[in-house]
Amino acid sequence: MSNPATTPRPVIRLAGEGETLSKGGEKLVLTLTGADTNGGFALIRRTVAPHFQSPPKPHANTQEDWMAHVLSGRLVVQLESGPVELGAGATIFMPRGAYFRWWNPDATPAEALFLYTPAGFENFFRRLFETIPAEAAQLHDWNKTLPGALAANDAFNVVRKGEPA
């Protein structure tokens, strides 16, 4: 007979369920977190605001690999080899240590699923959204939000190209 405290339990999230973080046209639904997956991974459904751009310098995750699967719209990822356009149905895998920037080139939102492994990077987004000043209209209003974004990067060991680790 199995012990109920150690018996694996499925986790089910219906459409739209999960912790939601949003600002302007940017919306993240933390669909599955490390608490749900025993630290294995975090799954985030993200509405990427029109013309969103990641911070200006290429950066790399050092503690987790991630992948994105585009559900609708387009995203562009700037890799060291050049930009790659990802349309609906495209998937990218980014191993830890690979530098990148990314953006939504369009005037319409894009939707994507992001998976981070191991889990924990969902806490980066919680911290990031806590740092957004009230007067910032968008997450990527970098004149107002960049200091908080860089502090969150540093707290989660995201390194910027050309800066000491």
Buried (B, 14 or more C-beta within 10 A) or exposed (E): EEEEEEEEEEEEBEEEEBEEBEBBBBBBBBBBBBEBBEEEBBBBBBBBBBBBBBBEBBBBBEEBBBBBBBBBBBBBBBBEEEEBEBEBEBEBEBEEEBBBBBBBBBEEBBBBBBBBBBBBBBBBBBBBBEBBEEEBEBBBBBEBBEEBBBEBBEEBBBBBEEEEE
